[in-house]
């Protein structure tokens, strides 16, 4: 993996549309650590975490579309269970 510098780190932050404070919260690091990452370049784990956020953001539309049929199937199961409960009460 090529070492990520502060400019790449800040570019990804801007691509995600997050402020520095929001990014620090998403990564689970302090604001001071975030600024250090921007100035000096992030450690490997933080670099992987921000790449993961970026990848998740880019692939989010694809993943949400794929998960919709599962949600619809679970809703159908729930409606069947409700119907069973209502018929048992009657």
Buried (B, 14 or more C-beta within 10 A) or exposed (E): EEEBBBEBBBEBBEEBEBEBEEBBBBBEBEEEBBEBBBEEBBBEEBBEBBBEBBEEBEEEEEEEEEEEEEEEEEEEEEEEEEEEEEEEEE
